[in-house]
Amino acid sequence: MKNLVIVESPAKAKTIEKYLGKDFHVLSSVGHIRSIVKKTKDGTPPIDVANDFFAIYEVDPEKKKVITELKKNVKAVGKENVWLATDEDREGEAIAWHLCKVLDLPIETTKRIVFHEITKDAITNAIKNPRTVDMNLVQAQQARQILDRLVGFELSPVVWQKVPGGKSAGRVQSPAVRLLVEREREIMKFEGNSQFKVTAIFIHDNQEFKAELNQKFDTEEAASEFLNSLKSAEFVVSDISKTPGTRNPAAPFTTSTLQQEANSKLGFSSKATMASAQKLYQDGKITYMRTDSVNLSGQAIAAATDFIKRLYGPDYSTVRKFKTKSASAQEAHEAIRPTDITLETASNNSYDQKLYDLIRRRTLASQMSPAKLEKTTITIDIKGEKLPKSKKPTQFEAKGEVITFDGFLRVYGGNKDELLPKLQSGDEVNSHDITARQTFTRPPARYTEGSLVKKLEELGIGRPSTYATIIDTIQTRGYVEKGDSEGQPRDVIVLNYNGEEVSRSIVQEKTGSTRGKLIPTPSGELIADFLTDHFTQIVDYDFTANVETEFDKIAGANLEKSTMLHGFYTPFHKLIEQSGGIDRSKVGANREVGIDPKTNKPIIARFGRFGPMLQLGETDGDEKPRFAPLPKGAKIETVTLEQALEMFKLPRIVGQTEDGQDIKANIGRFGPYIQVGKLFVSIKPEDPHSITLEKARELYAAKLEAEAAKNIAEFPDGVKVLNGRFGPYITNGAKNVKIPKATDPKTITHEKALELLSATTAKPTRKRVVKKATKTSAKKK
C-alpha cells in the first residue's frame, strides 16, 4: 500500500478504490469527525467571542474508532502519501481541514483532490491535479457553523423561558417558518367570491369540441338569464386564427430545481430526494448533487448530442449552453446529470431509479430541439338571441393546440393535443350542451416542500446543501406539519341548457385540500410572532440573505471572517441581554372566550406547554382549573364559547364493555382516544363526542387482539416474552433480550427466559439528548 485516500462516505470509498487500483487504499471519515464542544472542562466558552470567535473543537464520540483506524493507516503510508478526497463543497473542505488537524497532516502540503462525479476518468484526472486545502472555503464554513451555534446557544434558552411550548430557534429555519405563517394568515384573511363560468360542447361533422364564453356572470340570475336567451340562438364561426409557436426545454437540474421537480412530479420530500441523489452519486451514476450551476461540461454535451442523434435523429438535436443566474453559486461546477447518458437503469431501488430517470430525461431534453406548436383559436358568434346587454360582443372561444414537432417533449414533459374540427368562417355549429357552473376565487396556495425551496432560493435564504435540512428541521421541531386533508365539501350551483330548457342542480366539490402542503402549527405561529417582535433580524428575509452573501464573500477572500461575525453578533447579543424584560404572560394570545353557565367560571383560550388549549377557571383560584384541547381547526383568536363548552364535556362515558368496564372517550396530546381501565386506544379519525358504543367496542376488541398477539407468554415473576417492533424479545422490566432468529419464541420456557436474561448485561439507561440541528450535525454522508 503506497497511498491513502480519505473520502466522506464508505459507499463512495469502495467505488473509488476500484478505479484507483492496488497502489491506493481508500478509507472513509464517515462524514464530519469533529464539532464545536458543547461544554469545556474548565468552564470557558466553546466559542471565544473576544478572541476573534475562536472555536474549540472535539472529536465526535462515535468517530473515535474511525480516527484510530485512520491514524494507523496514515502512519503506515506516511503523511506525504495521504490524499484528502472529501466532497467539493464548503462542508467537504471543512472536513478535509479537520482531518489535517486530527491526523497531524500539514495543511500547506497535504494533497487535496476534488471531483464532481465518481467515474474512472474524473478520479484519475483529480489525482493528476491535486491542490491543497482552500482555507477561504474553510473560513466560510466555520463562519456559518459558529454563527448558527451562537444563535442557537443564546436564543434557544430565551425561547424556552419566554415562549410557552417553545423548543428552539434557528438562524435559517426561523425565516422559513415565518414564510409559512404569513401565507397561512393570507389564506385566513382571504375573502373569496364566486362567478358563473359558461362552457359549451359544440358539434361539427360529428366531432365534439369544447368552447368557453368570453365573459363570466356575477350572479345566478344573470347566468340563468343568459342561458334562457339561447333558446332561439344560432352559433356561427366568425373567425379562425392560427399562431405557430415553440416551446423550449428547461435547464438541467440544480439542487433546488431537482427538489422542486421531484416533489411536483414524484411526490418526493426534499429529504427523500437528497437521500436518493446521494446514493446515485456515491454509486457513480450522477454528478455531485449539491450545486447551483446549470452548466454542462463539453464532454457531457457531446455525449448527449451523439446519443440524441443516434436515437431520435439529427432534427432532434440542438446544442445549448446554459448560464447560471446565481452570482453567489458556491458550487459552480456542473448541473446534476448522469455520468453515462446512455444508461437507462441505474438502480434496483424504485425510488432511486425514478429520480435517476427524471435527471436523465431532463438532461437529454436540455440538449434537444424546441417543440413546434400550432395554436388555434375559433371564435363563435351567437346569432338571433336576445342577449343581456354587454360592453363587448358575447362570443364563445374554442382553443386548441397541436404539436407539429415534438422535439424535447419526446423525452420530457408534453401534453395531449387538443384537436379542433376543420372549420371555416361562416360555418354553423350545433350546441350539444351549455353549462354555467359556479366557480370560486382561490386564496393564495399553501407552500409544498418544492415551492418553499423555490421561494427560499428566490429570497437568497439557504444554499443547495441546506434546503432539505431547513425543511426537515422545522417539521421535526413541531413548528410545521404536512397536511393530509382532502378538503371540505362545498355546494356548487350548476345551470344546464340542453337545447330545450334550463335546469338547476347542486353538486359538491372538495375545497381547501392540504394534502402534501406545509402548514404552520400554533407553536410555529407563536415562535414566528415572538421572533418578529423581539429578534427581527433573525426572521428578516433581506438580512438572512445578506448573511449568506457575506459567507460567499469570505469564501472568495473578499471579507474577513471575524469582521462578518462581529457585524452580526454584536447587535444580536444586545437583544439577548435585553430579553430578560420580555413579559412571558404577554407572549402569545390569551383570550377569555366567555363564562361557563354551570360553574360561572371564565373559559380562557391560551397557549400551554403542548400548544393552544382551553382553561376553565383561574389558576390563582381556590380550585384547580380544568383543561381541554382546542377543537380541531379552531384557533385561540376564533374559538367560540359554544365550541369551548363542547370540549369540556369530555371525558365522555360512551358506555360499558361486555364485561362491564366503563369506556371513556377523550382527546389527548396525540389525538382522540378511548380508555378502558389502564388501556388507551386511539380512535382516529373518530370524534370522541359522537363515537358510538358499537364502534368503541369494535376498536377496543381490535386493541385487545393486538395486545394478545404482542404478549406471547407471561410468567408469574413478571418475566414476559413479547413481540416487539424489531422482533420477539424477553423482558423482566429492567432488561430486554432479543430472541435468536433460529428460536421459536412460543417455545421459550420460564427457565430458558431466565437463562437468556442472565447471560446479557443490562445496558445503562441513557438520557435522550436533543442535538441542535446545525450544518455540522446535519451533513453526514
ZAMARGU-4260 file (C-alpha; in steps of 0.2 Angstrom, whole numbers, plus 5000, padded with zeros to 4 digits):
<rodrens>
0) 5000/5000/5000 | 5008/5016/4994 | 4994/5029/4995 | 4979/5033/5007 | 4964/5042/5000
5) 4951/5048/5013 | 4934/5051/5007 | 4917/5055/5017 | 4906/5040/5013 | 4910/5022/5015
10) 4900/5018/4999 | 4910/5030/4989 | 4926/5023/4996 | 4923/5006/4988 | 4919/5013/4971
15) 4934/5024/4971 | 4946/5011/4977 | 4940/5000/4962 | 4945/5014/4950 | 4962/5018/4958
20) 4969/5001/4959 | 4981/4992/4970 | 4993/5007/4974 | 4979/5016/4983 | 4969/5011/4999
25) 4953/5021/5001 | 4945/5024/5019 | 4931/5035/5024 | 4929/5048/5038 | 4910/5044/5038
30) 4905/5062/5037 | 4911/5075/5050 | 4924/5070/5063 | 4924/5085/5074 | 4912/5098/5080
35) 4912/5113/5092 | 4911/5106/5110 | 4895/5108/5120 | 4904/5112/5136 | 4923/5114/5141
40) 4930/5106/5156 | 4937/5122/5163 | 4920/5131/5160 | 4927/5143/5147 | 4915/5147/5132
45) 4916/5134/5117 | 4917/5150/5106 | 4928/5164/5112 | 4920/5179/5105 | 4933/5191/5112
50) 4947/5181/5104 | 4940/5183/5086 | 4927/5169/5089 | 4940/5156/5092 | 4931/5139/5092
55) 4936/5124/5102 | 4933/5108/5093 | 4932/5090/5099 | 4931/5073/5090 | 4913/5066/5090
60) 4912/5052/5102 | 4906/5040/5089 | 4921/5044/5077 | 4935/5039/5089 | 4936/5022/5082
65) 4936/5029/5064 | 4950/5041/5069 | 4961/5027/5077 | 4959/5017/5061 | 4964/5032/5050
70) 4979/5037/5061 | 4985/5019/5060 | 4984/5019/5041 | 4992/5037/5039 | 5007/5030/5049
75) 5008/5015/5038 | 5009/5025/5022 | 5017/5041/5028 | 5009/5059/5028 | 5016/5063/5011
80) 5006/5049/5003 | 4989/5055/5010 | 4976/5062/4999 | 4960/5071/5005 | 4945/5067/4994
85) 4931/5074/5004 | 4916/5082/4994 | 4919/5098/4984 | 4908/5110/4993 | 4912/5120/5009
90) 4907/5106/5021 | 4919/5094/5012 | 4933/5107/5013 | 4930/5109/5031 | 4931/5090/5034
95) 4947/5090/5025 | 4954/5104/5036 | 4948/5094/5052 | 4956/5078/5045 | 4973/5088/5044
100) 4971/5094/5062 | 4966/5077/5069 | 4978/5067/5059 | 4993/5079/5061 | 4994/5082/5042
105) 5002/5098/5036 | 4989/5109/5028 | 5001/5118/5017 | 5007/5102/5008 | 4994/5088/5010
110) 4986/5084/4994 | 4968/5089/4992 | 4958/5082/4977 | 4940/5085/4971 | 4929/5078/4958
115) 4910/5081/4953 | 4907/5063/4948 | 4913/5046/4953 | 4920/5039/4937 | 4937/5032/4932
120) 4941/5047/4921 | 4936/5060/4934 | 4945/5051/4948 | 4961/5049/4939 | 4961/5067/4932
125) 4959/5073/4950 | 4974/5063/4956 | 4984/5071/4942 | 4979/5088/4948 | 4979/5089/4967
130) 4979/5106/4976 | 4979/5110/4995 | 4965/5114/5007 | 4956/5130/5002 | 4956/5140/5019
135) 4944/5153/5012 | 4931/5139/5010 | 4935/5133/5027 | 4933/5150/5035 | 4916/5152/5026
140) 4910/5135/5033 | 4917/5140/5050 | 4908/5157/5050 | 4891/5148/5046 | 4894/5135/5059
145) 4900/5147/5073 | 4885/5159/5069 | 4872/5146/5069 | 4879/5139/5086 | 4879/5156/5094
150) 4861/5159/5088 | 4856/5143/5095 | 4866/5143/5111 | 4860/5161/5116 | 4842/5162/5108
155) 4835/5145/5112 | 4836/5147/5131 | 4826/5163/5128 | 4813/5154/5118 | 4812/5140/5132
160) 4809/5153/5145 | 4798/5166/5136 | 4788/5156/5124 | 4775/5143/5130 | 4780/5126/5122
165) 4795/5134/5113 | 4808/5122/5108 | 4822/5132/5100 | 4825/5144/5086 | 4837/5143/5071
170) 4845/5157/5061 | 4839/5150/5044 | 4824/5139/5049 | 4815/5154/5058 | 4813/5164/5042
175) 4806/5148/5033 | 4793/5146/5047 | 4789/5165/5045 | 4785/5162/5027 | 4773/5149/5030
180) 4765/5158/5044 | 4762/5174/5033 | 4755/5163/5019 | 4743/5155/5031 | 4737/5171/5038
185) 4734/5177/5020 | 4723/5162/5017 | 4714/5165/5033 | 4710/5184/5028 | 4706/5179/5011
190) 4688/5184/5006 | 4683/5175/4991 | 4668/5177/4979 | 4660/5167/4965 | 4656/5169/4947
195) 4647/5158/4934 | 4658/5152/4920 | 4649/5146/4904 | 4656/5132/4894 | 4648/5123/4879
200) 4650/5107/4869 | 4648/5110/4851 | 4647/5098/4837 | 4653/5099/4819 | 4654/5085/4807
205) 4651/5073/4821 | 4666/5079/4831 | 4663/5087/4848 | 4674/5101/4854 | 4673/5112/4869
210) 4672/5131/4870 | 4671/5144/4883 | 4661/5160/4884 | 4672/5176/4884 | 4663/5183/4900
215) 4658/5177/4917 | 4642/5181/4927 | 4642/5188/4944 | 4625/5181/4949 | 4615/5165/4946
220) 4601/5176/4940 | 4612/5184/4926 | 4619/5167/4921 | 4601/5159/4920 | 4595/5174/4910
225) 4609/5171/4898 | 4606/5153/4896 | 4587/5156/4893 | 4591/5169/4880 | 4600/5155/4869
230) 4583/5146/4866 | 4582/5153/4848 | 4601/5156/4845 | 4612/5150/4831 | 4630/5148/4833
235) 4641/5153/4818 | 4660/5153/4816 | 4666/5171/4814 | 4685/5170/4815 | 4699/5156/4815
240) 4716/5161/4820 | 4731/5150/4819 | 4748/5155/4828 | 4764/5145/4826 | 4774/5144/4842
245) 4788/5135/4850 | 4792/5128/4867 | 4810/5127/4874 | 4816/5114/4887 | 4821/5119/4904
250) 4840/5119/4910 | 4847/5104/4918 | 4844/5102/4937 | 4852/5111/4951 | 4849/5105/4969
255) 4834/5117/4971 | 4826/5113/4954 | 4828/5094/4957 | 4820/5096/4974 | 4805/5106/4966
260) 4803/5094/4952 | 4804/5078/4962 | 4791/5085/4974 | 4780/5090/4960 | 4781/5075/4948
265) 4786/5061/4960 | 4779/5067/4977 | 4796/5066/4985 | 4801/5076/5000 | 4816/5086/5000
270) 4825/5075/5012 | 4820/5059/5002 | 4826/5067/4986 | 4843/5071/4993 | 4845/5054/5000
275) 4841/5046/4983 | 4853/5058/4974 | 4867/5055/4987 | 4865/5036/4984 | 4866/5038/4965
280) 4881/5050/4966 | 4890/5038/4978 | 4886/5024/4965 | 4894/5034/4952 | 4878/5036/4942
285) 4876/5055/4943 | 4887/5070/4946 | 4888/5079/4963 | 4870/5083/4969 | 4874/5099/4978
290) 4876/5113/4965 | 4869/5130/4960 | 4875/5128/4942 | 4866/5124/4926 | 4881/5122/4916
295) 4886/5105/4907 | 4903/5101/4903 | 4908/5100/4884 | 4911/5081/4886 | 4893/5079/4893
300) 4885/5090/4879 | 4895/5080/4866 | 4889/5063/4874 | 4871/5069/4875 | 4871/5076/4857
305) 4878/5059/4850 | 4865/5049/4859 | 4851/5060/4854 | 4856/5060/4835 | 4858/5041/4836
310) 4842/5038/4845 | 4830/5051/4838 | 4839/5058/4823 | 4848/5075/4819 | 4832/5085/4819
315) 4830/5082/4837 | 4847/5089/4842 | 4850/5107/4847 | 4866/5110/4857 | 4863/5123/4872
320) 4874/5130/4885 | 4865/5137/4900 | 4872/5150/4911 | 4870/5150/4930 | 4860/5165/4935
325) 4865/5165/4954 | 4880/5176/4956 | 4884/5168/4973 | 4884/5150/4966 | 4897/5142/4978
330) 4897/5125/4970 | 4898/5132/4952 | 4904/5116/4943 | 4891/5107/4934 | 4872/5104/4934
335) 4866/5087/4941 | 4867/5075/4926 | 4870/5056/4923 | 4888/5051/4922 | 4883/5040/4907
340) 4869/5047/4897 | 4866/5030/4888 | 4862/5021/4904 | 4844/5019/4907 | 4843/5009/4923
345) 4854/5015/4937 | 4847/5006/4952 | 4836/4992/4958 | 4828/5003/4971 | 4812/5010/4963
350) 4814/5027/4972 | 4832/5030/4966 | 4828/5024/4949 | 4813/5036/4947 | 4824/5050/4952
355) 4838/5045/4940 | 4826/5044/4926 | 4820/5061/4930 | 4838/5068/4930 | 4842/5059/4914
360) 4827/5064/4904 | 4829/5082/4910 | 4847/5082/4904 | 4843/5074/4887 | 4829/5087/4885
365) 4841/5102/4888 | 4850/5097/4873 | 4835/5093/4861 | 4826/5104/4849 | 4812/5115/4854
370) 4794/5108/4851 | 4784/5116/4837 | 4766/5120/4840 | 4751/5127/4831 | 4739/5136/4842
375) 4721/5138/4835 | 4708/5150/4842 | 4690/5148/4834 | 4678/5162/4838 | 4659/5158/4838
380) 4646/5172/4837 | 4629/5170/4845 | 4616/5175/4832 | 4597/5178/4834 | 4596/5178/4853
385) 4591/5192/4864 | 4607/5193/4875 | 4608/5203/4890 | 4617/5220/4887 | 4636/5219/4887
390) 4651/5231/4884 | 4659/5218/4872 | 4652/5206/4860 | 4647/5190/4869 | 4656/5175/4860
395) 4662/5158/4863 | 4680/5154/4860 | 4687/5136/4857 | 4706/5134/4859 | 4717/5120/4853
400) 4735/5116/4852 | 4743/5104/4840 | 4761/5098/4842 | 4768/5098/4824 | 4785/5093/4830
405) 4788/5086/4847 | 4806/5090/4849 | 4812/5089/4868 | 4794/5084/4873 | 4798/5067/4866
410) 4808/5063/4882 | 4802/5076/4895 | 4785/5084/4898 | 4772/5085/4885 | 4753/5086/4884
415) 4739/5079/4874 | 4735/5088/4858 | 4718/5097/4859 | 4711/5094/4842 | 4698/5105/4834
420) 4687/5101/4819 | 4691/5108/4802 | 4680/5124/4801 | 4679/5139/4790 | 4672/5156/4794
425) 4653/5156/4792 | 4651/5138/4797 | 4636/5135/4808 | 4639/5123/4823 | 4627/5115/4834
430) 4627/5115/4853 | 4626/5099/4862 | 4626/5105/4880 | 4629/5123/4888 | 4633/5124/4906
435) 4635/5138/4918 | 4645/5132/4933 | 4648/5142/4949 | 4667/5145/4952 | 4675/5152/4967
440) 4691/5163/4968 | 4705/5154/4976 | 4716/5160/4991 | 4735/5160/4989 | 4741/5142/4988
445) 4750/5135/5003 | 4768/5130/5001 | 4773/5112/4996 | 4791/5107/5000 | 4795/5111/4982
450) 4788/5128/4981 | 4795/5133/4998 | 4813/5128/4991 | 4809/5139/4976 | 4804/5154/4987
455) 4819/5152/4999 | 4831/5152/4983 | 4822/5167/4976 | 4825/5176/4993 | 4843/5170/4994
460) 4840/5161/5010 | 4850/5145/5012 | 4861/5136/4999 | 4860/5119/4990 | 4867/5110/5005
465) 4854/5117/5017 | 4837/5117/5009 | 4832/5099/5014 | 4839/5102/5031 | 4829/5118/5034
470) 4813/5109/5029 | 4816/5093/5039 | 4821/5104/5055 | 4805/5115/5055 | 4795/5099/5054
475) 4805/5089/5067 | 4803/5104/5079 | 4784/5104/5078 | 4783/5121/5070 | 4777/5115/5054
480) 4767/5099/5049 | 4762/5091/5032 | 4744/5092/5029 | 4734/5076/5024 | 4716/5083/5022
485) 4707/5081/5006 | 4697/5096/5009 | 4680/5101/5014 | 4664/5098/5004 | 4656/5114/4996
490) 4640/5116/4987 | 4641/5122/4969 | 4627/5128/4958 | 4626/5121/4940 | 4614/5128/4927
495) 4612/5117/4912 | 4604/5121/4895 | 4601/5106/4884 | 4594/5115/4869 | 4576/5115/4876
500) 4576/5120/4894 | 4587/5127/4908 | 4589/5115/4923 | 4597/5119/4940 | 4607/5107/4951
505) 4618/5107/4966 | 4634/5097/4966 | 4648/5095/4978 | 4666/5098/4976 | 4681/5097/4988
510) 4689/5113/4993 | 4704/5118/5004 | 4714/5102/5002 | 4730/5102/5012 | 4737/5085/5006
515) 4756/5087/5004 | 4756/5106/5009 | 4766/5113/5023 | 4755/5121/5037 | 4762/5130/5052
520) 4757/5124/5069 | 4751/5135/5083 | 4768/5133/5090 | 4776/5139/5073 | 4764/5154/5073
525) 4769/5158/5091 | 4788/5157/5088 | 4787/5167/5072 | 4777/5181/5081 | 4789/5181/5095
530) 4805/5182/5085 | 4797/5196/5074 | 4793/5206/5089 | 4809/5204/5098 | 4823/5197/5087
535) 4818/5205/5070 | 4835/5201/5062 | 4833/5183/5064 | 4817/5182/5053 | 4821/5196/5042
540) 4822/5189/5024 | 4834/5203/5017 | 4845/5201/5032 | 4846/5182/5031 | 4850/5183/5013
545) 4864/5196/5016 | 4872/5185/5029 | 4873/5171/5015 | 4881/5184/5003 | 4894/5188/5017
550) 4898/5169/5018 | 4901/5169/4999 | 4912/5184/5001 | 4923/5175/5015 | 4924/5160/5003
555) 4930/5172/4989 | 4943/5180/5001 | 4933/5197/5000 | 4928/5198/5018 | 4937/5193/5035
560) 4928/5180/5045 | 4929/5190/5061 | 4923/5206/5053 | 4907/5197/5047 | 4904/5188/5064
565) 4906/5204/5074 | 4894/5213/5062 | 4881/5200/5066 | 4884/5195/5084 | 4886/5212/5092
570) 4868/5219/5089 | 4861/5201/5091 | 4869/5199/5108 | 4862/5216/5114 | 4845/5209/5110
575) 4848/5194/5120 | 4854/5204/5135 | 4838/5214/5134 | 4827/5199/5133 | 4825/5197/5152
580) 4812/5211/5151 | 4801/5202/5140 | 4784/5198/5149 | 4781/5179/5146 | 4762/5181/5151
585) 4761/5193/5136 | 4769/5181/5123 | 4755/5173/5113 | 4737/5176/5113 | 4727/5174/5129
590) 4709/5177/5127 | 4693/5175/5138 | 4681/5166/5127 | 4666/5168/5139 | 4658/5161/5156
595) 4653/5143/5159 | 4635/5144/5163 | 4636/5129/5175 | 4651/5135/5186 | 4651/5153/5182
600) 4669/5152/5179 | 4679/5160/5164 | 4684/5150/5150 | 4701/5156/5143 | 4710/5151/5127
605) 4728/5151/5129 | 4745/5143/5125 | 4751/5129/5136 | 4766/5118/5136 | 4760/5107/5122
610) 4751/5121/5112 | 4735/5130/5112 | 4722/5124/5125 | 4706/5129/5134 | 4706/5133/5153
615) 4691/5133/5164 | 4694/5143/5180 | 4708/5154/5185 | 4725/5147/5190 | 4725/5158/5206
620) 4708/5152/5212 | 4704/5140/5226 | 4700/5126/5214 | 4712/5120/5201 | 4707/5124/5184
625) 4701/5111/5171 | 4710/5110/5154 | 4704/5104/5137 | 4712/5105/5120 | 4705/5117/5106
630) 4693/5110/5094 | 4700/5104/5078 | 4703/5118/5066 | 4699/5131/5079 | 4712/5145/5084
635) 4714/5155/5101 | 4708/5170/5092 | 4692/5162/5084 | 4686/5148/5096 | 4668/5151/5101
640) 4660/5149/5119 | 4649/5135/5111 | 4664/5126/5104 | 4673/5128/5121 | 4659/5121/5131
645) 4658/5106/5120 | 4676/5102/5123 | 4673/5102/5142 | 4660/5088/5140 | 4675/5077/5139
650) 4679/5064/5145 | 4663/5056/5140 | 4656/5039/5146 | 4652/5031/5129 | 4645/5015/5138
655) 4652/4999/5145 | 4662/4985/5138 | 4654/4967/5138 | 4662/4964/5155 | 4655/4980/5162
660) 4670/4992/5162 | 4667/5010/5158 | 4673/5016/5141 | 4679/5034/5142 | 4681/5045/5126
665) 4693/5060/5126 | 4706/5070/5117 | 4724/5069/5122 | 4741/5076/5116 | 4741/5063/5102
670) 4723/5065/5097 | 4706/5057/5101 | 4706/5040/5111 | 4695/5029/5122 | 4701/5022/5139
675) 4696/5006/5147 | 4704/5004/5164 | 4723/5007/5160 | 4722/5003/5142 | 4721/5018/5129
680) 4715/5015/5111 | 4717/5028/5098 | 4701/5031/5089 | 4707/5042/5074 | 4698/5049/5064
685) 4683/5046/5075 | 4676/5060/5086 | 4675/5057/5104 | 4660/5067/5106 | 4650/5056/5094
690) 4658/5039/5093 | 4645/5026/5096 | 4646/5012/5108 | 4647/4999/5094 | 4662/5007/5086
695) 4671/5010/5103 | 4668/4991/5107 | 4675/4986/5090 | 4691/4997/5092 | 4693/4990/5110
700) 4692/4972/5104 | 4704/4975/5090 | 4716/4983/5103 | 4715/4968/5114 | 4718/4956/5100
705) 4734/4966/5095 | 4740/4966/5113 | 4737/4947/5114 | 4747/4945/5098 | 4761/4956/5106
710) 4761/4945/5123 | 4767/4928/5118 | 4770/4922/5136 | 4770/4929/5154 | 4777/4921/5169
715) 4772/4923/5187 | 4788/4933/5192 | 4784/4947/5178 | 4796/4940/5165 | 4787/4941/5148
720) 4790/4935/5130 | 4784/4949/5119 | 4783/4953/5100 | 4791/4970/5098 | 4794/4982/5084
725) 4811/4974/5080 | 4805/4956/5083 | 4802/4945/5098 | 4811/4948/5114 | 4811/4944/5133
730) 4810/4957/5146 | 4809/4957/5165 | 4805/4976/5165 | 4823/4981/5168 | 4832/4972/5154
735) 4827/4967/5136 | 4835/4952/5127 | 4832/4948/5109 | 4827/4931/5105 | 4839/4922/5092
740) 4831/4920/5075 | 4833/4901/5075 | 4822/4900/5091 | 4803/4900/5090 | 4798/4912/5104
745) 4782/4901/5108 | 4794/4888/5114 | 4803/4899/5127 | 4801/4892/5144 | 4802/4901/5160
750) 4819/4893/5164 | 4826/4897/5146 | 4820/4915/5148 | 4829/4917/5164 | 4845/4910/5157
755) 4844/4922/5142 | 4841/4937/5153 | 4856/4932/5165 | 4868/4930/5150 | 4865/4948/5145
760) 4872/4963/5153 | 4860/4977/5156 | 4863/4992/5146 | 4864/5008/5156 | 4849/5020/5154
765) 4854/5034/5143 | 4845/5051/5143 | 4839/5057/5127 | 4849/5071/5120 | 4841/5083/5108
770) 4855/5090/5097 | 4854/5107/5089 | 4851/5104/5070 | 4866/5113/5064 | 4876/5111/5047
775) 4889/5101/5057 | 4876/5088/5063 | 4866/5088/5048 | 4879/5084/5035 | 4883/5066/5037
780) 4886/5057/5021
</rodrens>
